[in-house]
């Protein structure tokens, strides 16, 4: 079996709800995010996932990702990995896009213009490439708990696309995505799937 990468973006936080760039600031989950993580865990324990008994689990060490992992039921199987940390936004940490545009340029776009005093997009992509290389190194699926921007870059790089392609793929809190294969080539099997949260919004 060719390995797949299952991606989980962490649950909702106060800053993610407000659209604040949350890189290395260790923001805890809101109660909404905690509930979502538990619902995701319940989903992954049912068919067709059946608890993913053979999957290898890695998580960003930041609390919003590691707590999502723990609440979903994978904490004891998870290894923290700095490569999964969110983009270091530098001077733009904690700011919303409108606030950043007021400081820099009216048409600022992170995927084109980057950040000041933080990581370059190419550095985020290099970390994503490291994760992909590791995932492809053995014959088993992997489950990753991480953050919106780094996971979007990882998906772009899985498809051998420029990291800026990540601008075109939205990823919501507590969503499940699967990067797999089609016709022998890397493909997206599932993206931004939040069906487990539907009972919360019904």
C-alpha positions as CSV (number, residue, x, y, z in Angstrom):
1,X,0.0,0.0,0.0
2,X,1.3,3.4,-0.9
3,X,1.4,5.7,2.2
4,X,-1.2,8.3,2.7
5,X,-1.1,11.4,4.8
6,X,-4.1,12.2,7.0
7,X,-4.3,15.8,8.1
8,X,-6.1,17.4,11.0
9,X,-6.2,21.1,11.5
10,X,-6.4,22.0,15.2
11,X,-9.7,23.0,16.8
12,X,-11.1,26.5,17.1
13,X,-9.2,29.1,19.2
14,X,-10.0,32.6,20.1
15,X,-7.4,33.9,17.6
16,X,-8.5,31.6,14.8
17,X,-12.1,32.7,15.2
18,X,-11.0,36.4,14.9
19,X,-8.7,35.7,11.9
20,X,-5.5,36.6,13.8
21,X,-2.3,35.1,12.5
22,X,-1.4,32.6,15.1
23,X,2.1,31.2,14.6
24,X,4.2,30.3,17.6
25,X,1.9,31.9,20.2
26,X,0.6,29.0,22.3
27,X,-3.1,29.7,22.2
28,X,-5.4,27.1,23.9
29,X,-8.5,25.6,22.3
30,X,-11.9,27.2,22.9
31,X,-14.6,24.9,24.3
32,X,-15.9,24.7,20.7
33,X,-12.5,23.4,19.6
34,X,-12.5,20.8,22.3
35,X,-15.9,19.5,21.4
36,X,-14.8,19.4,17.7
37,X,-11.7,17.4,18.5
38,X,-13.8,14.8,20.5
39,X,-16.3,14.5,17.6
40,X,-13.4,14.0,15.2
41,X,-12.1,11.2,17.5
42,X,-15.5,9.6,17.5
43,X,-15.6,9.7,13.7
44,X,-12.2,8.2,13.4
45,X,-13.1,5.3,15.7
46,X,-16.0,4.3,13.3
47,X,-15.8,2.7,9.9
48,X,-14.0,3.1,7.5
49,X,-11.3,4.4,9.8
50,X,-11.8,1.9,12.7
51,X,-9.5,3.8,15.0
52,X,-6.6,3.8,12.5
53,X,-4.7,1.0,14.4
54,X,-1.7,1.0,12.1
55,X,-1.2,4.7,11.5
56,X,1.8,6.6,12.8
57,X,0.9,9.9,14.6
58,X,2.8,13.1,14.7
59,X,1.7,16.4,16.2
60,X,2.9,20.0,16.3
61,X,4.1,20.6,19.9
62,X,1.9,23.7,20.1
63,X,-0.9,23.2,22.6
64,X,-3.8,23.8,20.2
65,X,-2.6,21.0,18.0
66,X,-1.4,18.6,20.7
67,X,-4.6,19.1,22.7
68,X,-6.7,18.4,19.5
69,X,-4.7,15.2,19.1
70,X,-5.2,14.2,22.7
71,X,-8.9,14.9,22.7
72,X,-9.3,12.9,19.5
73,X,-7.8,9.9,21.2
74,X,-4.4,9.8,19.6
75,X,-2.3,11.5,22.3
76,X,-0.6,8.3,23.6
77,X,0.5,7.4,20.1
78,X,1.7,10.8,19.0
79,X,5.2,12.1,18.7
80,X,5.7,15.9,18.8
81,X,7.6,17.3,15.8
82,X,8.7,20.9,15.3
83,X,8.5,20.5,11.5
84,X,4.7,20.7,12.0
85,X,4.7,24.0,13.8
86,X,2.8,26.8,12.2
87,X,4.4,29.5,10.0
88,X,6.5,31.9,12.1
89,X,4.7,35.2,11.3
90,X,7.3,37.4,12.9
91,X,6.2,41.0,13.2
92,X,2.7,40.0,12.0
93,X,2.0,37.6,14.8
94,X,-1.4,38.2,16.3
95,X,-2.5,40.6,13.6
96,X,-5.5,40.2,11.2
97,X,-5.0,40.7,7.5
98,X,-6.6,44.2,7.6
99,X,-4.2,45.3,10.4
100,X,-1.3,44.0,8.4
101,X,-2.4,45.8,5.2
102,X,-2.6,49.0,7.2
103,X,1.1,48.5,8.2
104,X,2.4,47.3,4.9
105,X,0.5,47.6,1.6
106,X,-3.2,47.7,0.8
107,X,-3.1,44.6,-1.3
108,X,-0.9,42.5,1.0
109,X,-1.2,38.8,0.6
110,X,0.8,36.5,2.7
111,X,1.3,33.9,-0.1
112,X,2.9,36.5,-2.3
113,X,4.4,39.1,0.1
114,X,5.3,37.0,3.0
115,X,5.9,38.3,6.5
116,X,8.4,40.7,8.2
117,X,11.0,39.3,10.6
118,X,9.6,35.8,10.4
119,X,9.8,32.7,8.1
120,X,9.9,32.9,4.4
121,X,7.3,30.8,2.5
122,X,10.3,28.8,1.1
123,X,11.3,27.9,4.6
124,X,7.7,26.7,5.4
125,X,7.8,24.7,2.2
126,X,11.1,23.1,3.2
127,X,9.6,21.9,6.4
128,X,6.6,20.5,4.5
129,X,9.0,18.7,2.1
130,X,10.7,17.2,5.1
131,X,7.4,15.8,6.4
132,X,6.5,14.4,3.0
133,X,9.8,12.7,2.7
134,X,9.4,11.1,6.1
135,X,5.8,10.0,5.3
136,X,6.9,8.3,2.1
137,X,9.8,6.6,3.7
138,X,7.8,3.6,5.0
139,X,4.8,1.5,4.0
140,X,2.2,3.0,6.4
141,X,-0.2,5.8,6.6
142,X,0.5,8.8,8.9
143,X,-1.8,11.1,10.8
144,X,-0.7,14.7,11.4
145,X,-2.2,17.2,13.8
146,X,-1.1,20.7,12.9
147,X,-2.1,24.2,11.6
148,X,-3.9,25.8,8.7
149,X,-1.1,27.4,6.8
150,X,1.6,24.7,7.2
151,X,-0.9,22.0,6.2
152,X,-2.0,23.9,3.1
153,X,1.6,24.3,2.1
154,X,2.1,20.6,2.7
155,X,-0.8,19.7,0.4
156,X,0.6,21.9,-2.3
157,X,4.0,20.3,-2.0
158,X,2.4,16.8,-2.0
159,X,1.1,17.6,-5.4
160,X,4.5,19.0,-6.5
161,X,3.1,22.5,-6.9
162,X,4.6,25.8,-5.8
163,X,3.8,26.5,-2.1
164,X,1.9,29.6,-3.1
165,X,-0.8,27.3,-4.5
166,X,-1.8,27.0,-0.8
167,X,-3.6,30.3,-1.2
168,X,-6.3,28.5,-3.2
169,X,-7.2,25.7,-0.7
170,X,-9.1,26.7,2.4
171,X,-8.7,24.6,5.5
172,X,-11.1,25.0,8.5
173,X,-10.6,24.2,12.2
174,X,-10.9,20.6,13.2
175,X,-11.2,19.5,9.5
176,X,-10.0,16.1,8.2
177,X,-8.1,15.8,4.9
178,X,-6.4,12.9,3.2
179,X,-3.5,13.2,0.7
180,X,-3.2,9.9,-1.3
181,X,-2.7,8.6,-4.8
182,X,-4.5,8.4,-8.1
183,X,-3.2,6.6,-11.2
184,X,0.2,6.3,-9.4
185,X,0.5,10.0,-8.8
186,X,0.0,12.1,-5.7
187,X,-3.6,13.2,-5.3
188,X,-6.1,14.8,-2.9
189,X,-8.5,12.1,-1.7
190,X,-10.4,14.2,0.8
191,X,-10.2,17.9,1.7
192,X,-11.5,20.2,4.4
193,X,-14.0,17.5,5.5
194,X,-15.9,18.6,8.6
195,X,-18.9,16.3,8.5
196,X,-18.2,15.3,12.1
197,X,-19.1,18.8,13.2
198,X,-22.5,18.9,11.5
199,X,-24.3,17.8,14.6
200,X,-22.8,20.9,16.4
201,X,-24.3,23.3,13.8
202,X,-27.6,21.5,13.3
